[in-house]
Amino acid sequence: MREIPRARILTVSSRRAKRARDVTDKTQIVLLHLGAYYRIKGDTLAQHAPDGTLVSTAQSLPWYQKSVEALSAAVPLDHEFNDDKPP
């Protein structure tokens, strides 16, 4: 079985999540996934310190910012969803 490169999986996944967001921006799960994909993309562009921690780079920062924006947009939707649940 042929292994698909991680970068390709991220590209395809984020494109699909963006299309789903274009269909509806009223569901938090799409935004949560998109935020996760963007963070992972940022991680792939960050540098690794000798101790293994990630160090942001000029290339990774825009992806981290996109992640924060997507996750921040999910918060009110998640609160709305949880507040709508019967006790």
C-alpha positions as CSV (number, residue, x, y, z in Angstrom):
1,M,0.0,0.0,0.0
2,R,1.3,3.4,-0.9
3,E,1.8,5.8,1.9
4,I,0.4,9.3,1.4
5,P,2.7,12.1,2.6
6,R,1.5,14.0,5.7
7,A,1.7,17.4,3.9
8,R,-0.7,16.1,1.2
9,I,-3.1,14.8,3.8
10,L,-3.1,18.2,5.5
11,T,-3.7,20.0,2.2
12,V,-6.6,17.9,1.2
13,S,-8.1,17.9,4.7
14,S,-7.9,21.6,5.1
15,R,-9.4,22.2,1.6
16,R,-12.3,19.9,2.5
17,A,-12.8,21.7,5.9
18,K,-12.8,25.1,4.2
19,R,-15.4,23.9,1.7
20,A,-17.5,22.6,4.6
21,R,-17.1,26.0,6.3
22,D,-18.3,27.7,3.1
23,V,-21.5,25.5,3.2
24,T,-22.2,26.4,6.9
25,D,-20.3,28.4,9.4
26,K,-22.9,27.5,12.1
27,T,-21.3,24.3,13.3
28,Q,-18.4,24.3,15.6
29,I,-17.0,20.9,14.5
30,V,-16.0,22.2,11.1
31,L,-14.2,25.1,12.7
32,L,-12.5,22.9,15.3
33,H,-11.2,20.6,12.6
34,L,-10.0,23.5,10.5
35,G,-8.2,25.0,13.5
36,A,-6.5,21.7,14.2
37,Y,-5.4,21.3,10.5
38,Y,-4.0,24.9,10.5
39,R,-2.1,24.3,13.8
40,I,-0.6,21.1,12.4
41,K,0.4,22.9,9.2
42,G,2.1,25.6,11.4
43,D,3.8,22.8,13.3
44,T,5.2,21.4,10.1
45,L,6.7,24.8,9.2
46,A,8.1,25.6,12.7
47,Q,11.6,24.8,13.8
48,H,12.5,22.3,16.5
49,A,14.7,23.5,19.4
50,P,17.3,21.1,20.7
51,D,14.9,20.0,23.5
52,G,12.2,19.2,21.0
53,T,9.9,22.1,21.6
54,L,8.6,24.0,18.6
55,V,9.9,27.5,17.7
56,S,7.6,29.6,15.5
57,T,9.0,30.8,12.2
58,A,7.8,33.5,9.7
59,Q,6.3,30.6,7.7
60,S,4.5,29.0,10.6
61,L,3.0,32.1,12.2
62,P,0.3,32.8,9.6
63,W,-0.9,29.2,10.0
64,Y,-1.0,29.5,13.8
65,Q,-3.0,32.8,13.4
66,K,-5.5,31.0,11.1
67,S,-5.8,28.3,13.7
68,V,-6.6,30.8,16.5
69,E,-9.2,32.6,14.2
70,A,-11.0,29.3,13.4
71,L,-10.9,28.1,17.0
72,S,-12.1,31.5,18.3
73,A,-15.0,31.4,15.8
74,A,-15.9,28.0,17.2
75,V,-16.2,29.1,20.8
76,P,-19.5,31.0,20.7
77,L,-21.0,28.2,18.5
78,D,-19.9,25.6,21.1
79,H,-21.4,27.7,23.9
80,E,-24.6,28.1,22.0
81,F,-24.7,24.3,21.3
82,N,-24.1,23.4,24.9
83,D,-26.6,26.0,26.3
84,D,-29.3,24.5,24.0
85,K,-29.0,21.1,25.5
86,P,-31.8,20.0,27.9
87,P,-30.6,19.4,31.5
